[in-house]
Amino acid sequence: MAWLDAIGDLNWWAVLVATASTFLVGFLFYASGALGRRWAGLVGLTEEEMNSSAGAGPRFVATGIASLLTAILLGALILATGVEGLWEGLLFGAVVGLVLRAGAHVIHNGFAHLPTQLTVIDGLHDVLSLAVMGAILGVWQ
């Protein structure tokens, strides 16, 4: 399996930077501006709850682990498919984010009867996050 073999060829510094990039993208996407406030309202969080650090540790650890696994798989797929450079990596990451991550939001949120705006906001975040990951991994192989 080419993607599995590619794991051994990963640039682990690139994987770590790609993992860390998800925190920056998430902060910029959710914690700043009207979009973050709209998202908070859709999920039922007050501004005080959004800014609270109570229970943040386990959420950040879980997010870090999920982001690391995502960066590893995305990096392996990039190597296995011959994706190279900034723009190819960005596009590949965006497509993976759109199909797998945003697609999952559409399915789960749809059946959970959650607001379409929530699905769009979370889906866009995931597309952007994986596009940035893909760009990092595409450039820094």
C-alpha positions as CSV (number, residue, x, y, z in Angstrom):
1,M,0.0,0.0,0.0
2,A,1.7,3.2,-1.3
3,W,0.1,5.5,1.3
4,L,1.2,3.2,4.2
5,D,4.7,3.0,2.8
6,A,4.8,6.8,2.5
7,I,4.3,7.2,6.3
8,G,7.9,6.2,6.8
9,D,9.0,8.9,4.3
10,L,7.1,11.7,6.0
11,N,8.9,14.9,7.0
12,W,7.9,14.8,10.6
13,W,8.7,18.5,11.1
14,A,6.2,19.3,8.4
15,V,3.7,17.0,10.1
16,L,4.2,18.8,13.4
17,V,3.9,22.3,11.8
18,A,0.8,21.1,9.9
19,T,-0.7,19.8,13.1
20,A,0.0,23.1,14.9
21,S,-1.5,25.1,12.0
22,T,-5.0,23.7,12.8
23,F,-4.9,25.5,16.1
24,L,-4.0,28.8,14.4
25,V,-6.7,28.3,11.7
26,G,-9.3,27.4,14.4
27,F,-8.4,30.4,16.5
28,L,-8.7,32.8,13.5
29,F,-11.8,31.1,12.3
30,Y,-13.8,30.7,15.5
31,A,-12.4,33.0,18.1
32,S,-12.3,36.2,16.2
33,G,-15.1,38.2,14.7
34,A,-18.7,37.7,13.8
35,L,-18.3,34.2,12.4
36,G,-17.1,32.9,15.8
37,R,-20.0,34.6,17.5
38,R,-22.5,33.2,15.0
39,W,-21.0,29.7,15.5
40,A,-21.2,30.1,19.3
41,G,-24.9,31.1,19.0
42,L,-25.7,28.1,16.8
43,V,-24.1,25.6,19.3
44,G,-25.6,27.4,22.3
45,L,-22.5,28.9,23.9
46,T,-22.4,32.3,25.5
47,E,-19.5,34.6,25.0
48,E,-18.4,33.9,28.6
49,E,-18.4,30.1,27.9
50,M,-16.5,30.7,24.6
51,N,-13.8,32.6,26.5
52,S,-13.6,30.3,29.5
53,S,-10.6,28.0,29.9
54,A,-12.5,25.6,32.1
55,G,-12.1,22.1,30.7
56,A,-9.9,23.4,27.8
57,G,-7.0,21.0,28.5
58,P,-8.8,17.8,27.4
59,R,-10.4,19.5,24.4
60,F,-7.0,20.8,23.2
61,V,-5.3,17.4,23.8
62,A,-8.1,15.6,21.8
63,T,-7.9,18.2,19.1
64,G,-4.1,17.9,18.9
65,I,-4.3,14.1,18.6
66,A,-7.0,14.3,15.9
67,S,-5.0,16.9,14.0
68,L,-1.8,14.9,14.3
69,L,-3.5,11.8,12.8
70,T,-5.0,13.9,10.1
71,A,-1.6,15.5,9.2
72,I,0.0,12.0,9.1
73,L,-2.6,10.6,6.8
74,L,-2.8,13.7,4.6
75,G,1.0,13.7,4.4
76,A,1.1,10.1,3.4
77,L,-1.6,10.6,0.8
78,I,0.3,13.6,-0.6
79,L,3.5,11.6,-1.0
80,A,1.6,8.5,-2.4
81,T,-0.2,10.6,-5.0
82,G,2.8,12.7,-6.1
83,V,1.3,16.0,-5.0
84,E,4.0,18.6,-4.9
85,G,4.3,22.3,-4.0
86,L,2.1,24.9,-2.4
87,W,-0.8,25.1,-4.8
88,E,-1.1,21.3,-5.4
89,G,-0.9,20.7,-1.7
90,L,-3.4,23.4,-0.9
91,L,-5.9,22.1,-3.5
92,F,-5.4,18.5,-2.5
93,G,-6.0,19.4,1.2
94,A,-9.0,21.4,0.3
95,V,-10.6,18.6,-1.7
96,V,-9.9,16.1,1.1
97,G,-11.4,18.5,3.6
98,L,-14.4,19.1,1.4
99,V,-15.2,15.5,0.7
100,L,-14.3,13.8,3.9
101,R,-14.6,16.4,6.7
102,A,-17.3,18.8,5.3
103,G,-19.1,15.9,3.9
104,A,-19.3,14.3,7.3
105,H,-20.7,17.5,8.8
106,V,-23.4,17.5,6.1
107,I,-24.4,13.9,6.9
108,H,-24.2,14.1,10.7
109,N,-25.7,17.5,11.1
110,G,-28.4,16.8,8.6
111,F,-29.6,13.7,10.4
112,A,-29.3,15.5,13.7
113,H,-31.4,18.4,12.4
114,L,-28.8,20.9,13.2
115,P,-28.8,24.3,11.5
116,T,-27.5,24.5,7.9
117,Q,-25.4,27.5,8.9
118,L,-23.6,25.4,11.5
119,T,-22.8,22.8,8.9
120,V,-21.5,25.5,6.5
121,I,-19.3,27.2,9.2
122,D,-17.8,23.9,10.4
123,G,-17.4,22.6,6.9
124,L,-15.6,25.7,5.7
125,H,-13.3,25.6,8.8
126,D,-12.4,22.0,7.9
127,V,-11.8,22.8,4.2
128,L,-9.6,25.7,5.2
129,S,-7.7,23.8,7.9
130,L,-6.9,20.9,5.6
131,A,-6.0,23.3,2.7
132,V,-3.4,24.9,5.0
133,M,-2.2,21.5,6.1
134,G,-1.9,20.4,2.5
135,A,0.0,23.5,1.5
136,I,2.5,23.0,4.4
137,L,2.9,19.3,3.6
138,G,3.1,19.9,-0.2
139,V,5.9,22.5,0.1
140,W,7.8,20.8,2.9
141,Q,8.2,17.2,1.8
